[in-house]
């Protein structure tokens, strides 16, 4: 049995692309951006903040 889809996804909505996306929307970011874009954003985060000192866990769980 698959879990119910949240309204954002069910109605083909999207996560805002602006600062302050919020922790509540974090779980939808990968699906919205796609695997390639999400992986790219993670690699940029790792390159610029290798010790994850800047907002740890806010967007990416590295």
C-alpha positions as CSV (number, residue, x, y, z in Angstrom):
1,X,0.0,0.0,0.0
2,X,1.4,3.4,-1.0
3,X,1.1,6.3,1.4
4,X,-1.4,9.0,0.5
5,X,0.1,11.8,-1.6
6,X,0.1,15.3,0.0
7,X,-2.1,17.9,-1.5
8,X,0.9,19.8,-3.0
9,X,1.9,16.8,-5.1
10,X,-1.6,15.5,-5.7
11,X,-2.7,18.8,-7.3
12,X,0.6,19.3,-9.2
13,X,1.6,22.3,-7.1
14,X,5.2,23.3,-6.6
15,X,7.5,24.5,-3.8
16,X,8.3,28.2,-3.9
17,X,11.7,29.0,-5.4
18,X,12.7,31.7,-3.0
19,X,14.5,32.1,0.3
20,X,12.7,30.7,3.3
21,X,11.3,27.6,1.7
22,X,10.7,26.3,5.2
23,X,11.2,23.0,7.0
24,X,7.6,22.0,6.3
25,X,8.2,22.0,2.6
26,X,11.7,20.3,2.8
27,X,10.2,16.9,2.1
28,X,8.8,17.9,-1.3
29,X,12.0,19.6,-2.6
30,X,13.6,16.5,-4.2
31,X,10.4,15.5,-6.0
32,X,9.8,19.0,-7.2
33,X,13.3,19.7,-8.4
34,X,14.1,16.3,-9.8
35,X,16.9,14.0,-8.9
36,X,19.5,15.7,-11.1
37,X,18.9,19.2,-9.9
38,X,18.6,18.1,-6.3
39,X,22.0,16.2,-6.5
40,X,23.6,19.3,-8.1
41,X,22.3,21.5,-5.3
42,X,23.7,19.0,-2.7
43,X,27.1,19.0,-4.4
44,X,27.2,22.8,-4.4
45,X,26.3,22.8,-0.7
46,X,29.1,20.2,0.0
47,X,31.6,22.2,-2.0
48,X,30.8,25.6,-0.3
49,X,30.2,24.2,3.2
50,X,32.0,20.9,3.6
51,X,31.6,20.9,7.3
52,X,27.9,21.7,7.1
53,X,28.2,24.7,9.4
54,X,25.7,26.9,7.6
55,X,22.1,26.0,8.4
56,X,22.8,22.3,9.0
57,X,19.8,20.1,8.1
58,X,17.7,23.0,6.9
59,X,17.4,21.9,3.3
60,X,19.7,18.9,2.9
61,X,20.5,16.1,5.3
62,X,24.2,15.7,4.3
